[in-house]
């Protein structure tokens, strides 16, 4: 297993004790911790730049604008977008997906079809239900199989010339399953449909190249990739973003405004109405620097080893059932103590007493839980600073929980 002590040193929060025990933070799928460089950059921004972007002639405003646009360029390079104006600053994955769903109003027509999957986070379900209600379009679901993977045969059968959009996650937050997105995109494009990938759980863990994927939209959050909350990105292909309607009106996103009507600015500003999260957007660039310095390949390989080790160790506890245990995994492992009357939150509470932070419940993925006929799971989710020793602590804690909940 790789030595990550030099990385851990950059995360002061990992030195905390919780309930008298050293913190073992395994809730990175919900939000990852920030390195000192990111936290320092937030203070630095408010201490020495703080000004509104894009509208000022004065020095501070220009510095803030340059810093934010520089961050946009870093993110462009990070995901290999063709142009920086294809990178839209949003407030998170949820906001990015809503931007597309609202932007498609008037484009998606009665009788058109949108395909999502049973493996989605609620933020990749509800906006499409809302769009379908408004437009009369039909929402179809790729079924989830028992092994935690999508039924690709059914997917192929669902596709037709009525399909206008396919929107699925790149990696599932609830099960940690990596979806076959290349195939999903190719099949959708073959019928002329656009594809949105919810990359919230992929971008912190693996290389994402939007041009190689040939994906039409890619959505992700800053706070799951060592960056601040309230930041996010929507990547979209230029020619498609140009067709979408802006979903929020206001300052910054206009070209001209008269009493009767307005014309809109070009990309990316058309979608960035109002004062953005300037500090957050700038500092997201620092999170990208942090990931680049470590290297996405290092992050990927280290976390793959953690996933493999966790799955192996969980398999030694007979009372534990692991979901999607043989599926291609990334970032997270989901499991339960399989015993009548034991809820995932019981396990989470015992682990918390031991200083171990995991997430329990339905993970905003109720359709998956109904498919598996369970109320929830325990999810351990990883970042590059996690260690094999922390997995050992988790396993020790789970063995204790098995005894206590007998
Ligand atoms: N999609 C997935 C797969 C996620 O894991 C999450 C966050 N749990 C979201 C969407 C929503 O992200 P946010 O709350 O940052 O908007």
Boltz pocket constraint, residues with backbone or C-beta under 6 A from the ligand:
constraints:
  - pocket:
      binder: B
      contacts: [[A, 29], [A, 30], [A, 91], [A, 92], [A, 93], [A, 94], [A, 95], [A, 121], [A, 123], [A, 124], [A, 169], [A, 171], [A, 172], [A, 173], [A, 198], [A, 200], [A, 201], [A, 221], [A, 231], [A, 363]]
      max_distance: 6.0
